[in-house]
Amino acid sequence: MRSLPTKLLALLCAATTVLGCKSDSRPPIPPPTQPPQTPDKLHVPSPDWRDQIIYFVMTDRFANGDPSNDNQGAGEFNPADGAKYSGGDLKGLLERLDYIQGLGATTVWITPPVANQWWDPLVNYGGYHGYWARHFTQVDPHLGTLEDYQRLSRALHGRGMYLVQDVVLNHMANCFRYTSYDPADVTANVVRNTGAKPECGPTQAPFDQWDPTNPTHRQASIFHWTPTIADYGDSNQERNWQLADLDDLNTENPVVATALRDSYAYWLREVGVDGFRVDTVFYVPQDFFKDFLHSQDANHPGILTQARSLGQEGFLAFGEGFASDKPFEDTASRKVASYMKDPNTGEDLLTGMLHFPLYRTAGDVFARGMPTSQLGHRLMHSQALFARPHLMPTFLDNHDVDRFLSGGSEAALRQALLFMMTVPGIPVLYYGTEQGFTEQRAAMFQAGYGSGGKDRFDTTAPLYTLIQELTTLRKTNAVFRRGVPTVLRQNDARGGVFAYKMEGEGQVAFVVFNTSDEETLLDNLPTGLADGSELKLAASLGAGASDVHVGRGGTLSLRLPARAAQVFLPTGRVTPPPTETARITLNNVSGGTVTGDFELSGTATGVSTFKVVVDGALGTASTVTVAANGTWSTPINVAGMVDPTIQHSLVAWAEQPQVFSGTLTFKVNRTFVTLLTHDDPAEDDVGPEGRYHYPTDSTWGENRQGDLRRVTLRGSGNVLKLELQTNRVTTVWNPQNGFDHVAFTVFIDVPGRTGLTVMPQQNASVPAGMAWDYRVRVHGWSNTLFASSGASATNEGTPFSPAAAIAVDVAASTVTLTLPGELFAGLTTLSGAKVYVTTWDYDGGYRQLVPTAEQWKFWGGDGATDPIVLDDTPVLTVP
């Protein structure tokens, strides 16, 4: 056999060992060098979610990276119309990750990216939000492609950030509805949404079997053949009927359960999402979540089982249960808790739940000036009620409720943000909060809806820089992420001091607020530290804060400016306090009830004057002069104290030297008297010219919730109650304030002040003879009070607190608003005060008025020019 050429033999020997070649005298040729492999960041291990800060994005309204996908040619795209697509997409979001990460967020939560119903002609609204699915495993073309979504995931993971996807298990798009419902014949009275775009009905099997008039579809039972929910207190309707006409999935059907597991596991595998926010969980049986999350089916595993197989041991699945409690109640909180842990078996269900109860109470206290004891109750009870309070996302507003700034001041928002960053839970920042948004779903990008014609990605904006500071505070102090709170001081009577201690991870921190719009005194706060311990100021809102030292008895006393907040960390250093040289004592006995003003007296040594501070309010504190014999007395005015259940407190205080009396507690039992009654004509809820009609949806119908029948003004001291009786009070949509389908706007003219006549956002002016100083706007989910400063035809004015207290008597068809005495400060009588009341409805703004009949809009006028007034009173003047 001819031998191979030497060079060829060497090459062959270098390439393989099977030839049995021996090396010649030259060294073998090394294999080519391979470039280092970059790990694929599509799938990464789960983080400790206690350490995360979430930024929640409505994708269509955030950033537009690819204008070519904006318009899909179905008439669904129009950035000038809030009901239609604006153009935001996944590429735009990818391009703005520097902005989000710079804020301090570590996780991005996006609204559902799945293929959606683009336009629903039955409600004249679009599916830009993502919650009207027609295919659970396709990316909606308005948002981009699967590859775009994967690029976003990899980019987030490459930054050490994470991705949460919104998912829906309860329903799909609105493809059919009932004009009337006969459970014995579910084929009767069906309206098929044949005009829906891009098509009528889901395209994904088995969800494509959606038509109750089709025998094969009915037999498959993929959906419940039911109408829209009429009574949210009926558990059968809540679980099995349609939410706002959206086709209700039959999750009890194993075929449906399997298809949902497979559909959402797809996003884990293909995109590497790190968590789910689960929409509308109250409308799905609790047992379903055991299957959806934990199923051990080898071919169709549960989501948490699937996640573990991908290395995600701590996959986050938190639910949305839209429920909140009245002050000091926990019924709704217990319902929320039951979706985290089965109350009967103790089995784990969802990892966490959006903390709606805390959302409401935080808004009431910070934005609406309610007593801080309400927040103390909610914070502490949350630790006991919820299985995993540190894994409950906390938030201040979102896409389904009013923006915080639509009724609260920026100073209140700053406090609420600091609170959210220093208590247990996963903080959620709703996009645009850092830019001061007031519009619920406005766009961040120039061409989008409600943007004002400019991009909103300003990293120098005051709220953006504040949030940067607060996220840094949380990240650098584990006590705020993983610690446990103890409330140290709260105010039972009003806004003011709220103080708590956080302990954990070897740290202690003290957080102190003054939620009032006036200066407040914090007296003798127990810290548990040694006398003279130094507290380093770690963060503050407002001027004048500094490091402080604990006083005698381990107590802390501070003068807190209006809307101040201070965070302190002990340093371990101690400076003994000076010897006590003065004393103030009280003669009165605590715990009694008074019916009016009373005399406070006592003795004092070492001081010639001091202040008596009632309920912490320094702004209205009276100055007392001590007599030569060391005795003193002063009258205590209780004109604004009207709730007999509230415990008030007072303390005598001399700033120099720093000395306090003991604390006196008391209650006030006053009587309200009727000042005026106005009987309003029936069925005049048709607008100023008699042309208006209610929306055609049956939940209005003959209820005529906006038809005022009687308005009664009652007073006690300088506190005014408005009893607003209408044709009928309804609670169709389970409203947190106890009534729905009507909004009351009340204008108050305080004697001796100069006000305005324009009615903001109502295309009208108040009647002749009055000019309003304060304006109340309340409906089922909001309670706002504005001063007339800064108000205009479009601007509601300056937020004012405390807001009105709301009480509802459904049987008597009456909503009662109690207006705080602060509105009439300086007056000893309500005589001459004027009130004007109007009705309409509110849904992220006054409900639209259109020329012709629609399901969810008032009709019979032009909303751009005609008065937004359904029914009203004349000007009511207190005699």
N, C-alpha and C positions, 0 to 999 in steps of 0.2 A: 504494500500500500504506500502510495506517495505520502510523505510526511507533509503536514500543514506548514505553511510559512510561519516563521517564528513570531512575527507581529500578530498574526491572526490568532495563533495559539494562545498568546498572552492575553489577548482581549477576551477570548472565550473563557480562559481560566479565571479572569477577573470577574466575569459575569456569572459564573456558575461553579458549583463544587461537584456536580454530578459526573463530570467528565473524568474525574480522577487525575487531573493534571498536576504536574509538579512544577514549581516555579523555576524560571530560568534565573540567571544571575541578577536581573533587574528587579526592583521592588514592585509589588502589584499596584495597579492603578486604583486609587481610592474611589469609592462611590461618590456621586455628586452630592454637594452639601444641600440639605433641605432647609428652607426658611422656617423660622420658629412659628409654631401654630398659635394663632390667637384664639382663645376660648370663645365659643359661641355664647353670647349673653342673652339668648332667647329665654333660657330657663336658668333661674338662680335660686339659691336657698331662700326660704322665707326669713324676713327680719323679725326682730322682737317688736311687735306692733305697738307696744307701749312707748316706744321711742320715736314713732313716726308722727309727722304732721302732714295732713292731707290737703291738697288743693283741688277743689271740685270745679270741673269745667263742663259747661253746656257746649259741646263741641261746635255746633252750628253757629254759636254766637261768640266764639273766642278768637280765632285767627284764620284767615283765608290764605292757604299756601298754594292752591291750585284753582284759579278762577274757571278753568275749563270744565270743572265738574259741577259748577254752581247750578246751572239750569238744565234740568233733564227733559224740558219741553212739555211738561204736563200742566203748565200754568201754576206751578207750586212755588216758584222762586220770585220773591219781590222784597228786597231789603227795606223798603219803605213801609211794609205791612208786617206788623208783629205776629201775625198768624201764619206767615209763610217763611220759607227757607231764606237765610241771609248769606250763606256761602262759606261759613267756617268749616274746616276739615282737619283731617289727621296730619297732613303735611304742615298746615299752619301751626298746629299745636307743637309739632316736632321743632319747628323753627323758633319757638318761644320758650324752650326749656331753660335757657339761661335766665330768662325773666322769672320763671317760676322758682327755680332753684335759688336764685338770688334773694327771693323773699324769705327763704328758710324752709320751704316745703320740701318734704322728702318723698312724697307719693302723689301721683296724679290720679284722680277718680274722674272718669268720663261717663257721660250719659250713654245709653245703649247705642252701640255702633252698627247694629244689625239692620238688614234691609227692612224698610218701613213702608207703611201706607203714607204716601206723600201728601194726599189731599182728601179730606172727607167732606163731600158736599152736603151731607146731612147736618153737619155742625159748622160748616164754613171755617174750617181750621185745618192746619197742616201738621204733619208728623215730624217736623224738624227736630223735635226733642228726643225722638228715638223710642218712645214707649208704646208705639203702635206697630208691632212686628208683623211682617208677612213671611219672613224666613229667618230662623234663629241662627243659621250658620253661614250667612253671607254678610259682607260689609255693604252698607248702603252706598250706592255710587256717588251720592252727594258728599260723602266723607272720604272717599278714596278707594283703595284696594286692600286686599289681604296683605300684600307686600308693604303697603304704607303702614299698616297696623303693626306688622312685624318690625319694621324699621323703628317705629316709635318705642316699642317694647325694648328692643336692643339698646336704643339710645338712653332710655331711662335706666336700664340695668347697668349700662356702662358708666353712668354717673353715680352709681350706688343708690338709685332711686327705684321706686316701685310703681306698679300699675294696678288700679282697681277698675273693674268693669261693672257698670250697672246692668242688672239682668232682671227680666220679668218672668214670673212663673204663673201669675194669676190669669193673665188675659193676653189676647192678641189684638189686632185692629178691629175696628167697627165694620163688620161685613153684613150684619143683619140686626134688626131691631123689631120690637113689637109695638104696634099702635095701641093694642089692648091685649091682655094675656089670658089665655084659657089653658090651664095646666092639663086639662083633659085632651086638648088638641093643640099641640105645639106647632102645627103647620099653619094654624089660622093667624090672620092679621100680621103676617111677617112682611117687613119691608127689606128687600135686599139692596145693599148699597152699591148699585150697579154703576153709579157715576164716580166711584172712588178711583183715584189715580195712584199707581199706574195700572191697577187692576182691582177687581173685586174678589177678595179672599186670599188667604195664604197660599203659597205655592209649594211649601215644604210638606212632605208626607210625615206623619199622618194628619197634620194640621190642615191639610187641604180639604178635609171632610168637614166643612163648616156650615153647610146649608141645611137648616131644619126642614125645608120642603123636599129634600132629596131623601128617599127611603134608605138608601145605602149609608148616607151620612148619619142619619138618625140612629141606625142600628149600630154604627161604630162608636157612638157616644164619646167622641173626642171632646166635644164641648157640652156645656150645660145649655139646655134649650129653655132659657129663662129671660125675663125682662130685666130692666135696670133696677137697682136697689131702691126701694121706696122707704124702708125703715132700717136705719143702721143699727138700731137696738135689737133687731131680729137676727139671731146668730145664723139661722138658715139662709136668710137673704145675704148676709155678710159673706158667707162662705161660698154660696152657690149661684147667686144672681149676678147680673152684669154691673160692673162698676162704670157708671157714666156711659152706658151702652157699649162698652168694650167687651168683645166676645169672651165669655168666661170658660177657661179650660177646666175640663173634668179631671182634676189631678188624682181623684180616687181610682181612675181607670189605669191599670198597670201599663197599658200601651202608651198612655200619655206620660206617665211617670218615667218610663224607660226612655222615651223620646226626649224628654227634657234633660235627663241626666246626660244622654249622648250629645245633645245639642250644645250644652254648656261646657262639657268636658272638651269639646272641640277647641274652645278658646284657650284652655289650659295647654293643650298639646301644640296647637298651631301658632299661638301668639305668646304663650308664657305668662299670661296674666297672673298676678300675685294675690288677688282677692276679688270678691264679689260684693257689691251692694245689692241686696235683694229687694225689689220694689213691692209695695202693697202686701206685706206678709199677713196682715190680719184677715185677708180675704182668701187665704189658703189654709186648710186644716193643719194644725201643729204637727200631727203625725207624719205629714208629707215630708217634713224636713229631716226626719230620721232616715227616710228612704233616699231623698235627694242628696244628702250629705254623706251618709254613712253606709249605704248599700254595699254588700260584699258580693254582689252578682259579678261573677268572673268576666262576663262579656260586656256588662254595662255597669261598671262600678259607680259608687257615689262620688261626689265631687271631692270630698276630703280624701277618700281612698285613692282616687286618681291622682290627686295632687301629691300625696306621699310617694307614689310610684315615680314621680318626676322630681323628687328631692325637695318638695315643698312641705315640710313637716308642720309649718304653722300657717297654712293657707287661711286667710281671713274671709269670713262670710258674715256680714252684718246686715240686719234687716231694717226696713222702714215700716214702722208702725205709727201712723199719724194719730197720736193720742196724748193728751196732757191733762194734768189735774188742776182743779181749783186749789187755792192756797190751803196748805196743811192737810190735803187729801192725798190718797195713794192708790185709788182704785185703778186709774189708767196705768199708773206705774207698774202695778202688779200684772196687768195684762201684757205690758211690754216685757216684763221679766219672764212671763210664761213662754215666750218664744226663744229664750236662751236656755232654759232648763225646764223640762216637763215637770209641772208641779205635782203630778201624781206618781211618776216613776223615778224622778230625779235624773233622768237621762239628759245628756247635753243635746241641745238642738243647734240653733245658730250661735256662732262665736260671740257675737255682740249684737246690739240694737242701737240705731240712732237714738240719741238721748233727747227725745221730744219733750219729756217732762221738764228736764233742766233747761231746754231751749225756752219754753214758755216762761218759767219762773225767772230766769235771767233777764228776759225781755221786760217782764213786769217790774223788776227791781231796778235795773239799770236805765231802761228807756222810759218807763212809766212811773217811776218814783214810788213804787209800793214799799211797804215796810220790809226791811232787810231780813227780818225773822223768817219771811217766806222763803228766801234763798237759803237761809241756814237749815231750815227743815228739809228742803229738797236735797241739798248737798249731803247731809248726814244720812238721810233715809236711803239715798242712792247706794251708799256703801253697804247697807244691810239688805236691800231688796234685790239687787242685781248680782247674778252669779259672778260676773267678771266686769266690774265697773271700769277697770283700766282699759278694757277693750271695747268700750262703748264710745263711738264717735260723738263728740260734742260739737255744737254748731250754734251760730247766732241767727242765720237766715239761710234760705236756699231758693231753688227755682219754683217751689210750690207755695211760698209764703211771701209776705211783704218784706222788702229789704229793711234791715234794721234802721237805716237812715231815712226811710220813708215816714217814720214817725218819731224816731229817737234822735237826739243831738249827737254831734261828733264827739263831744266830751263823754257822753254816755257810751258810745261805741268803743272808745279807747279803754274805758274801764272794763267793758264786757270782754274785750279781747285779752286784756291782762288776766282777768278771771279765768277765761278758757285755757290760757297757757299755764296756769299754776294749779290746776285741780286735776284729779284723775279723769282719764278718757283720752281719746285720740282727737286732737283738735282738727276741725275741718274749716278751711277758709273757702268761702264761696267766691268764685272769680269776680273781680270788680270791686270787692269790698275795699281792697287796698287802694282803689282809685276813687272812693267815695260815691259809688253808684247808689242811686235811689230807685231806678227803674229795675223791675224784677228780672227781666231777661234781655237787657240791652246788650249790644255787641261791644267787644273791646276794639274791633278794627274799624277803620274809617268808613268803609262802604256798608257796614252792617247796620241792622236796625237799632235805632235809638243811640247811636254813637255820638251824635252831635257833629258829625262830619270830620272826626279826627281820630287817630289812633290813641289808645288809652294805656299804653305800656310805659308809663312814666315812672322810672325807678327813683326819682327824686321827690315823688309825691309824699306829703306828710304822713299819710296812713301807711304807705309802703315802707317808709323808713322806720316807723313805729313798729310795724309787724316784724321787720328784720331784727330789731332790738329784742322784741318779746320772744321770737323763736330762738334767738341766741341764748336768752335767759333760760328757757326750758331745756335746750340741748346741753348747756354747760352745768346744769344742776339736776341730777337724777332725782332729787327729792320731789320735783314737780311732775316728773314722768311716772314715778313708781311709788311715791309716798302715799300716806293716808292722812286725810284732813281731820281736824278737830275745830269746830266753831268755838271761838272764845268770846265773841261779843256780837250782838245783833240788836236791832231796834224793833220793838214790837209795834210802835205807833206810826212810823213814817220812814222815809228814806233817811239815810245818815250813815252811822258807823256800821261796818261789817268787817269782822276780823276773824281770821282762822290761822291755825298752825298746821304746817305740813311736816310730817315725820317719816323718814325712811331712807334706806341706802346710806345710813350713818350720818344723815344731815337733818337739820331742823331749819325751817324757814317760817317767818311770820309775814302774812299778807293783810294789809289794812286798807279799807276803802272808806271814803265819804261819798255816798251816792246822792247826796243832796246838792241842790244848787246854791246853798249857802254854807258858810263856815260852820264846822261841827267840832264838838269836843269829844275826844276819846279819853275817858278817865279810868284809871286803875285797872288796866287790862292785865289779867294774870298771865305771866309768861312761863312760870316754872323755873326761871333762871335766878341766879344769885343776885342780890342787890348790887347795882352798879355795873352789871354786865353790859359790855359794848355790843351794839347791833349795827352792822355795816349795811348801809343803803345799797341794795343790789339793783333796784329799778324804782322809778317813780313817775307819776303823772302829775303835772302841776309844778309850780315854782316853790322854792323855799325848803325843800326836803334835804335832810342831811343825816349823817350817822347820829345815833342817839345812844343814851345809856338808860338802863332799866332803873327805876326808882326803888324806894323802900318797899319791902314786902314782895320784891320781884315783880312789881307792876310797871306798866308802861302808860304814860299819859302824853297826849299829843293834841296840838291845835291843828286841825285838818282843814285846809282851804276847800272851797266848793269843788266838787268832782275830783278831789285828790285821790291818789292811790300810791301806796308805798310798800315795797318788799324789802324785808330785812333778813340778814343772815348773821347769827351770833359769831363773834370772832374768838371767844374764849377769854378775852381780856376783861379785867374787872377794875373799876375805879369806885371805891366806896362813896355813897351819896352823902351830902352834908346832913348835919343833925337837924331834926325837925324843930322849928321855932314858933310855929303858929298852929292854931286849931279853930275849926268851925264846927259847931254842932247844931242839930235840928231838934226842935221840940215836938214836931208833928210825928204821928205814928204811921208806919207804912201799911199798905194793904187795904185801905179804906176806899169807899166810893163816894164821890161828891156829886152834887146836882148843879153846881155853878162855881163861880169864882170863889177862892178861899184864901185865908191868910196863912202865910208861912212865917215861922218865927224860930229864934234860937239864940245862941251865944257865940261870941268869937273872941279870940285872943291873938295878938301878934299881927292883926291886919286892921286897917281902918275902912276899907271898902272891898267888895268882892262881887261876883256875878252869880246869879241863880240861873242855871241852864236847864231848861225843860226839854226832855226828849233829845238832848244833845245839840239843840239848835242855838249856836252862839249868836247868830245874826239877830235873834229876837230876845236874847238874854237880858234880864233887867239888872241894873247896878244897885247894890244895897250899901248903905252907909251904916257903920256900926256906932251905936250910941256910946257915950263916955263910960257907961257902966258895963259895957261889953255885950249888951243885948241888941237885937235887931228884929225887924219884921218887914214883910213886903207882900203885896197882893199877888196872887197867881191867877192869870187869865186863862180860862179854858174854853174860850168861844169857839175855837175850831175843832174841839174834841167831841165827837158825836157818837162814836161806836162804843157801846157799853161793854163790849167784850175785850177791848184793847187795854192792856196795862201800860200806863204812862210812867215816866220816871223823871226825877229831877235831882240835881246835885248843886251844892254851893261850892264855888271855886275861886280861889285867888291865884292869879298867875305868878305873882312875885310877893312872897315866897310861894312855891308850888304846894298848895294845900287844898284838900278836898274835904267836904263833909261826907257823912254816909249818904247812901242813895235812898231817896224816898220814892215809893211806888204808890200809884193810885189809879182808880178807874173813874170814868165820868158817865153818868146816866142822864142824858138830856132828852128833851121832848121836841119833836118836830111839829110845827103847826102849818096848816094849809094857808098858803099866801094867795093863791089864784088857781082857778080851774077854767080851762077852755074846752068846751065840747065842739068837736070838729065834725062837719057834715060827712055822712057815709058816702062811699063810692065816688069821692072827688079826687081819687088817686089817678088822674088822667092827664096830668101836666097843666101848665098855665092856660092853655087854650083848649083843653079837652081832647087832644089828638093822640095821646100816648096810650100804648098798650104794653102789658107785661110780655116777657118772653113766652113763646108757645109751649115750652116744656111743661108737662103736667104738674111739676112740683110747685109752680105758681098757680095756674088755674084760678079757681074761685077762692084761694086763700087770701089774696089781696093783702099780702104782708105789709105793703107800704101805705095802706089806707089808715091814716091817723083818725082815731075816734075821740080820744080825750087826752089832754095834756094838763097835768097838775103840777104846780110849783109848791114845794114845801120847804120850810127853812128852820134852822136852829142856829143861833149866833150868826156867823157869816158863812155858814155852809148851806148850799142849795141842793135840793133833790128835785130831779125832773122825772115824773112818772109818765111814760109814753105808752099809751094804750093804742093798739092797732086792731084791725079786723081780726087778725089771727097771728099768733106767734108760732113759727114752725122750727123744727130741728131736723129737717130732712137729711142734711149732710153732716150730722154729728158735730156741730160747731162748738169750739172750745168756750165761746162766750155765752152759749146757751140759747142763741137764736140765729136764724139764717134767712136768706132771701130778701133782706132789707138792710140798708145802711141809714143811720140817722146822722145828719149833720146839723149841729146846734151852734148858733152864734150868740155870744154873750156880750152885752154892752154894760160896762161897769161905770157907774155914775162918776163924773168928774174927770174922766179920761178921754183922750182923743184916739179914735179908732179909724177903721176903714169901712167902705161900703162894698167893695168888690167881693164876690164869692168865688174863691179859688177853684178852678177846674170845673165850674158849674155854669159857665156862660151867662152869669147873672149878677145882680147886685141885691143886697138886702133891701127890704122895703124902706120907704122914706120914714124918717124919724128915728133911725138908729144908725150907729156905726160900731162895728164889732171890735172888741179888744181881745177876745179869746174865741177859739173855734174848736169844737169837739167833733171828731169823726169816728164813729164806732160801727162795726159790723161783726159778723160771727167770728172772725179771726184777727181783728185788729181793734186797738183802742188808742186813739191818738188825741193829743191836746196841743194846740198851737196858739202862740201869741201872734198878734197882727203884725209885729215887726218883720219886715222883709216880705210880707205877703203880696201877691199880685194875682192877675188872672190865671197864671200858670203855676205860681209858687204858693205852697200851702201856708207858709209863714215859718216862725221859729218854734221848734219843739219846746214844750213846756211840761214840767212835771211838778207834782204828781198828777197822773191822769185820773179820769173819773173812775169811781168804783161802779161795777155793773152788777145788778141783781135782776133775775128774770123770774116771772111768775107766768108759766105757760098757760095755766088754767084761766088766769085773768087776762091773758093776752097783753101783758104789760112788761116793759123793760124799764128799769129804774136806773138812772144815772145820778150818782152822788158826786157833786163837784167840790173840790177841796177849797177850804177857806183861803188858801194862798191866792186864789183869783180875786178875792175881795179884801186883800190885806189893807189894813188901815181903816176899814169901815166897821162900824158897830151895828149896822142894820143893812138889810138887803133892799130897803126901800129905794125905788128908782131904777133898780137893775132891769135890763131888758133882755128878752129871750126870743129867738126866732128859730123854729125847727123845720127842717125839710127831710123828705125821704127819697131814697133811690135804692140802688144796690151797688156793691163794690166787689171787684174781682181783679186784684192787682192794679186797680184804678177804678174810677166810676164805670160801671158796666155800660157797654156801648149802646148808643141810640142810633138806630138806622131807619130808613124810610119804610121798608116793608118787613113783613113778618119773618122772624127767625127764632130758632129754638132757645138760644141763650142770650139774646139781646132784646132790650126794649125797642119798640118800633113805633113809627108814626111821626118821626121828626128827623132833623139833621143834627147829629151829635156834634158837629163842628161849630154850629151857631145857635141852636135852640137851647133853652135853659135845661140843665140837668136837674130837674125838680119834678118829682112825681106828685107829692102832696106836700102842703106846708101849712103853717099856722100864720095868723097875723102876728105883728109884734106884740109880745106879752110883757107888760110892764108891772113890776112888783109894786103894789100900793104902799 
